[in-house]
Amino acid sequence: MRIDTAALAVVRDHFDRSMYPLLDHRMSLELRPSATGFPKFEALRRIVGRLAPAQRTLFRLFRLGETVDDPAFRQAFPAEVAEALHTGELVERVPDGWRSADLLVVPAQRMLLITGVPAGYPTAVRSPKAVFDFSTSFVAAALPASLAGCRVLDVCSGTGVQALLCAARGAREVVGLELTESAVTIARANAVLNGLTDRVRFRRSDLLAALEPGERFDFVVANLPYAPALDPARRPSTVAEIGNCLLWPLLADLPPHLADAARGVVATWRSAGHAGRTYQLDAIAARLAEHGCAVGAYVDPVFDSVDGVLDLLRQEVGGDDAEPRLAELRALLESDTVAVDGFYNQLVQFRRTAAHPVLQEAVTFGLS
C-alpha cells in the first residue's frame, strides 16, 4: 500500500459516514466471541450477506477480503472514494472485479486499523503483512489509563495499535519499532487513519537498533511474537530460554533507554512453568533488578502441550539438525530436575524505582 494522507482522509470519512464501526459492533453481537478479533469466516460472511448492498460490498472487501464485481464496486463507492481507495493502494483491479490488496480494515480498540488478512481466512492470498491477534487485546488492557506527557517506546509494533493507543492516552511522543517494512507502512497508514501522526513515529528496526544512544523513554510496551521462536545461532541451555528468542537481546539493550522513573509492560507467550509461575519470569526479574526495576506479572495458563510447542518450534528450526535440536528441547522440558506442568502467557510489568531494589521474588497473579 501507499501512504497518501489526502486519500486516507477521504477513505476514513467514507467509513465514518457508512457507520462501519457501528455495523461491525452490531454484527459481533450475533457472533461467537473471538479472542483474535477475527470471527469465523463463514459465520461473519452469513451476517454480512444481510446488509444493504453498499454496506455489504464494503464489508465483503474490507472485513472478509472477498472480490466484488465492478458494478457492485461502482455502486458502493462515490467516484472520489473509489479513486482514494485506488490511490492509497487499498484495492486492486482483478479480472473478476475488485479486491482489497490483501488488507482488511477492522474496528478495534476504538480505532480503525488496517491489517493483513489472517491466515485462517480463505481469502488470504499472501502471508499477512501485519496482523493483530488475541494478544493485542491483552496488551491493550494492560496499558495505563493515562500516559499524559510520557515519551513512549513500542517494540514489535505490528499494525501500530499499541503505539496508537499510547498516543490516544496522552503520550506526548511515541516511537514504534518494527522489523518488517510492509508492517511499518501499515502502522504509518494507521497513524494517518486515526489522526495521530503528530505524536507517533514508526521506524524500521531490528529490536532497538534504530534508537539513538541518548533516546530515553518513560514507558515501554513490547508485545513479542505469539509464536515461540529460537535463535538459530544459540541453543537453549535452560527451560527459561525456550520461548521467544527476542526477549533476551531486548532486555540486554533496553536499560540505557529507560528514564529514571520508567515503567513498562513486556508480553511473552507460551513460557514453560510450574504451579502458576514461569522460569522465564524469574530470569526477567533478575535481569531487570540489575537496573533498578521491580517486577510483577499476570500469568495465565494456556493449553499447549510439549508436543504442540515443539511442533511450532519445528517450523522455526528447519534444516538437517532440526530433530536433534528438538530432542534437546524435549529433554529440557521433560527433565526430572526441572518441573514443568505446562505453558503460560505472561504480561510482565516493571517499574524503575528511586532506590535500587534488592532482588525479590516477582509478584504474580492470574487465573489458576
N, C-alpha and C positions, 0 to 999 in steps of 0.2 A: 504494500500500500504506500501511498504518498501523502505526506502531511501538507495539506493546503488549508490554512486557517479559515479562509473565507468559505471554502467548500464545506468544511466540517461545521461551521456555524449554520449554514443552510440545512445541513443534514440534521443537526441537533434540533433546530427549530421545527423541522418536519416531524421528528419523533415525538417532540413535546406536544405539538398540535394534534398528533394522532393518538395521544394518551397511551403511548406504548408501555410505560411502566405500570400504569393502572390496569391495562388489559392483561399484562403479564401476571400481575398480582392476582387478578380475578381468576385467571385460568389455574394458577397454582393452588387455589382452594379446592379444586377438583382433582388434583394430582397427589400421588403419594409424596410425602416429603423426601427431598433429595439432598443428601449431605454434600454432594458435589456442586450443587447449583444447576445441574442439568438433569431434568426429569427423563424418564424412559422415553425414547424417541417416539414409539408408536402411540403411547398414551397422549403425549403432547400433540402429536400430529392429528389425532382424532378431534381434540378440542379446538385446535387451530382451524379445522375444517368447518367449524360452526360460526366463524367470524364473518363479518361483512366482507365483500370481495376485496376492497382496497387494503383493509387491515389483514385479511388472510394472506394476500401477496406479501405484505411487509413481514409478517411472521414466518412465512414459508422461506423467504430469503434469509432473514437475519436471526431467526430463532431455531430453525431447522436446517438451514443450509441447502435447501432444495433449489432446483431450477424452475423458473417460471417462464411461460411463453411471452413473446413480445407484446401482444395485445394486453395481457394482464399487467405487464410492467408499465406500459404507457398509460393505462387507465389508473393505476395506483399512484403514480408519481407525477406531479406537475413537471413541466419541462425543465425548470430551473433546479428542481430537486434531482431529477434524473441526471442532469448534467453534473451536479455536485457529486453525486454518488460515483459517477464515472471518472470525474477529475481526481477525486480522492482515492481512486482505485479500490473502492469498497465493493464494486460489482464489476463483472466482466461479461462480455458477449460470448456466448457459446452457440453451437449450431441449433440447439433447441430453444434458445431464448436468452435468458439472463440468469446468472447465479452470483452469489456473493463470492468474493475472492478468497475462499477458504477461511472466512471470518464470520463470526456471529456478533450481534450487539445485544448484550444481556444486562437487564437491570439488576444491580447487586449493590448492597451496602449503600443504598440511596444514591447510586450513581448509574450512569450508562457506561458500560465497559465493552470495548472492542476486544474480542478474544478469539483464539483459534477454535475450530470445530473439534469437540472432544473425540478421541479415537474410537469411542464406543458408538458413535453415531454412524449410520451407513453412508451419510453424505460426506464423511471425512475423506478427502482425496489425498492429502499430503499430511505429513506429521505436523501437529499443531505448532504454530509459530510461538504462541504463548497462550497458556490456558490457566484458569484458576480451578481449584478443586475443593474438596471438603476442608482442607487445611486452611484455606483462606478465611473462612468464616470463624474458625477457632482463633486465628491470629488477630483478626479484626476485633473479636470480643475481648481480647487481652490487652488491647491498646488503651492508654489512659483516656479519660473523658475529655481532658483538656491538655493541649501541648502548647499553650499560648506562649509566644516568644521563644520557643525552643528551636535549635538547629538540629535537624533530624537526619539520620542516615538509614536508608533502606537497602539491605543487602539481598540479592536474589529477587529483584523487583518483579520479574514476570510481566504481567499486564500493567503493573504500576499501582495496583489497588491499594497496597499498604501505604505507599508514599502519598497517594492522593488523599487517603483517609487522614493521615497525619496533618496534611495541609488544611484539610477541612476542619480539623480540630484545633486550629490556631497556630500551627508551627509557622515561624517566620521564614524558614528556608528548609527545603528538603532536597537531599541528594539521593537519587536512586541509582543503584549499580546492578547491571545485568550483563551476563556474558554474551548472549545471543543478539546479534544486530537486529534481526527481524523483531525480536521481543522489545528491544529498545524503541524501535519505530512505533510499535503498537502502544507502548507506555506513553510516549510523547504525544501520540494522537489522542489518547485517553485524557491527558492533561488538558489538551485543547478542548476536547468534547465536554469536559466538566468545568471549564473556566478557571483552571488552577495553574496556568503557565507562569504566572508572575512569581510563584513561590516554589515551584518544583522543577528540578533539572534531572534528566536521566543521562547516564554515561555508560558506554560500553566498557565493561571492566571484568577481568578475571578476579573475582572476590574484591579485595580492596586496592588492586593495582592502580586504579585511575585516581586515587586520592592523592592530594599534595601532602608532603610531610607535616605541614603545620595545621592541616584541617582537623578540627575537633568538634565533637557533637555532644549535645545534651541528652539525646535519646537515640537509641539504636533499635531497629527491628530487623530480624533476619528470619525469613521463612525458608529454611533449607529444603531441597527437593524431597518430595514424599517417598520416592522410591529409594531403597538403600543403594549405596554406591561404595566402591572401593578404589583406593589409589593403586593404579596398575604397577607403580614402581615400589610399593611398600606392602609387606604382608602384615596383617594384624597379629600382634602377639598377645593381646588380651581381649576379653569379651567386650570391654568398653570401646575398643577401636572398631568393632564390627558395626556398621551402620552407614552414616554419611561421612565420607572422607573430607568433605569441605569444612566440617566443623573445626578440626584441629588447626589448619592454617589460618582460619578466621580468628580463632581465639589467640593465636600467636601474634597476629598483626594488628588486632583491634586496640589494645591498651593505649598506644600513643595517640589515638584519635578520640579518646574519651575525655570529656570535660571533667573538671574536678568533682562535680556532683552528678555525673552521668548515670543514667539508668537505661534499661532496655529489656527487650523480650527476644529470646532466641528459641525458635521452634525446631525440634528434631523429632524424627518419626521412626517407629519400629526399632526401638532400642531394647536390647536384651536386659532382663532384670529378674528380680525375685521379690515376692511378697510386697508388691506395690512400689518398688524402688528400683532404679536402673543403675547399672555400674557406670554408665556414661555420665550420669548426673554427678556422681562423686568426683569423677575426673574433671568435669566442667567447673564444679565448685572449687576444687583445688587450684585450677589454673587461674580463675578469676580472683580468688582470695589473695593471690600474689600481687594483685594490682589494686587492692583495697576495696574489693566488691563483695558484698553479702549476696547470697543466692537463695531463692526459693523456687518451687516448681509445681505446676499442675501436672500430675502423672495419670495417664488413662490407659487401662489395659486394652489391647487390640487382639483380634482373633487370628493372627498369623501364627502358623506353626513353624518349627525349624525348617521343615521341608519347603514350606511356602516361601520363606525368606531366602533360602538357598536357591530356589528356582529363580527368584528375582535377581539375585546376585549372579547367577549363571549368565544372564543376559549381559551383565556388566563385564564379567571376566573375559569370556571368549578365549580363543587360542588353544594351543595344544596342552597348556598346563592348567586348563580350566578345572578339570575334575580333581587333580591333585590339590589345587588350591581350595576347592570347595570341601574336600575331605579334611583339610586342615581346619577350616572354619567350623565344620561339624564337630570335630574333636574338641575345639574350644567351647562350643555351646553345650556339648554333652559331657563335659569333663566331670569327674567325680569330685574335683576340688573346688568347683565353682557352681553354685546352684542357680539354674536358670529355669524359671517356671513359665516363661513366655516373653512377649514383646510389648512394649509400651510406647505410646506417644507422649511427648512432654513439651510443655511450654515453660521455659526457664526464664524467670525474672531475675535481673541483677540490679544492684544499686551501689554506686560508689559512695563510701562514707568518708567523713572527715578524718576519723581515726582509723588507722589501718586495722582491720578486724583480725582477731585470732581465728584461724580456720575452724569452723563449726560445721556440724552435720547440716546439710541443706534441708530446709523445711519443705516437706512435700504434702500435697493434698490432692484429692480427686476421688473418683468413684472406685470402689473395690471390685 
